[in-house]
Amino acid sequence: MKEINSSLNQIKNSLEEMKNKQNEESSSGSMIIPTDRPVIGISTNTTDDSPLAKLSGRAHKRLIEIGVNLKDVFVEVAGLLNERNDSLIAEAGGHPMAAGAFIQMSHLDEFLDLTSSMLAKQLGK
């Protein structure tokens, strides 16, 4: 029984150390999100019969401090595509550090190209 309790205490201590490390990283900015560029994840399998892709963007707080705003970019690009096509192609929202969008698959590349161009301008590239 002592061995089991000892093992459980070791596991508990390891989990506590991991939690503390994660909290330290979170308070100083994520170690997962790059500090020099936003990250956009894409899911093209939102449902079996859906023609939509789901995008989720994240930017490190350092990028926000220099003027990057993912929500503004996603919303502006969605608006441009909707206007160009005179129909609902994309919907977007969020906030400067994290934004999301649903885009018709047939316009995904165009959305990504426009988003990349606008983010490059915000980054001064």
C-alpha positions as CSV (number, residue, x, y, z in Angstrom):
1,M,0.0,0.0,0.0
2,K,2.9,2.3,0.8
3,E,4.3,1.8,-2.7
4,I,0.9,2.8,-4.3
5,N,0.7,5.9,-2.2
6,S,4.2,6.8,-3.0
7,S,3.5,6.4,-6.8
8,L,0.3,8.4,-6.5
9,N,2.2,11.2,-4.7
10,Q,4.9,11.2,-7.5
11,I,2.2,11.5,-10.2
12,K,0.4,14.2,-8.2
13,N,3.7,16.2,-7.9
14,S,4.5,15.8,-11.6
15,L,1.1,17.0,-12.6
16,E,1.4,20.0,-10.2
17,E,4.8,20.9,-11.8
18,M,3.3,20.7,-15.3
19,K,0.4,22.9,-14.3
20,N,2.7,25.5,-12.7
21,K,4.9,25.5,-15.9
22,Q,1.8,25.9,-18.1
23,N,0.6,28.8,-15.9
24,E,4.0,30.5,-16.1
25,E,4.0,30.2,-19.9
26,S,0.4,31.5,-20.2
27,S,1.1,34.5,-18.1
28,S,4.1,35.5,-20.2
29,G,2.5,34.7,-23.6
30,S,2.0,31.3,-25.2
31,M,5.1,29.4,-26.1
32,I,3.0,27.6,-28.8
33,I,2.1,30.7,-30.9
34,P,5.0,32.2,-32.7
35,T,5.9,35.8,-31.8
36,D,6.7,36.8,-35.3
37,R,3.7,35.7,-37.3
38,P,0.0,34.8,-36.8
39,V,-1.1,31.1,-37.1
40,I,-4.2,30.0,-39.0
41,G,-5.7,26.6,-38.6
42,I,-8.1,25.2,-41.2
43,S,-10.7,22.5,-40.9
44,T,-12.2,21.4,-44.2
45,N,-14.3,18.6,-42.6
46,T,-16.8,20.6,-40.5
47,T,-19.6,18.2,-41.5
48,D,-20.1,15.6,-44.1
49,D,-22.3,17.6,-46.4
50,S,-21.0,21.1,-45.6
51,P,-19.3,23.1,-48.4
52,L,-17.6,25.3,-45.7
53,A,-14.1,25.4,-44.3
54,K,-13.6,26.6,-40.7
55,L,-10.6,28.9,-40.0
56,S,-9.2,29.8,-36.6
57,G,-6.5,32.3,-36.3
58,R,-4.2,33.2,-33.3
59,A,-1.6,35.9,-32.8
60,H,0.8,36.4,-30.0
61,K,0.3,39.5,-27.8
62,R,3.5,40.9,-29.1
63,L,2.0,41.1,-32.6
64,I,-1.1,42.8,-31.3
65,E,1.2,45.4,-29.6
66,I,2.6,46.2,-33.1
67,G,-0.7,46.5,-34.7
68,V,-1.8,43.1,-35.9
69,N,-5.6,42.6,-35.6
70,L,-6.8,39.2,-36.8
71,K,-10.5,40.1,-36.4
72,D,-10.2,43.2,-38.6
73,V,-8.4,41.2,-41.3
74,F,-10.8,38.3,-41.2
75,V,-13.9,40.5,-41.2
76,E,-12.5,42.8,-44.0
77,V,-11.6,39.8,-46.2
78,A,-15.0,38.2,-45.7
79,G,-16.7,41.4,-46.6
80,L,-14.6,41.8,-49.8
81,L,-15.5,38.3,-50.9
82,N,-19.1,38.7,-50.1
83,E,-19.2,42.0,-52.0
84,R,-17.3,40.7,-55.0
85,N,-19.6,37.7,-55.3
86,D,-22.8,39.4,-54.3
87,S,-23.6,36.6,-51.9
88,L,-22.6,35.2,-48.6
89,I,-19.2,33.6,-49.1
90,A,-17.7,34.0,-45.7
91,E,-18.6,35.1,-42.1
92,A,-15.9,36.1,-39.6
93,G,-15.5,37.5,-36.2
94,G,-13.4,37.5,-33.0
95,H,-11.0,39.9,-31.5
96,P,-7.4,41.1,-32.3
97,M,-5.6,38.1,-30.9
98,A,-8.0,35.4,-32.0
99,A,-10.4,35.3,-34.9
100,G,-12.4,32.7,-36.8
101,A,-14.3,32.4,-40.0
102,F,-16.5,30.1,-42.1
103,I,-15.7,30.2,-45.8
104,Q,-17.2,28.4,-48.8
105,M,-14.6,25.8,-49.8
106,S,-14.6,27.1,-53.4
107,H,-13.2,30.5,-52.1
108,L,-10.8,29.2,-49.5
109,D,-7.6,29.9,-51.5
110,E,-8.8,33.4,-52.3
111,F,-9.6,34.1,-48.6
112,L,-6.1,32.9,-47.6
113,D,-4.3,34.9,-50.2
114,L,-6.1,38.1,-49.3
115,T,-5.6,37.4,-45.6
116,S,-1.9,36.8,-46.1
117,S,-1.6,40.1,-48.0
118,M,-3.4,42.1,-45.4
119,L,-1.4,40.5,-42.5
120,A,1.8,41.2,-44.3
121,K,0.8,44.9,-44.5
122,Q,0.1,45.0,-40.8
123,L,3.5,43.4,-40.2
124,G,5.2,45.9,-42.4
125,K,6.4,43.3,-44.9
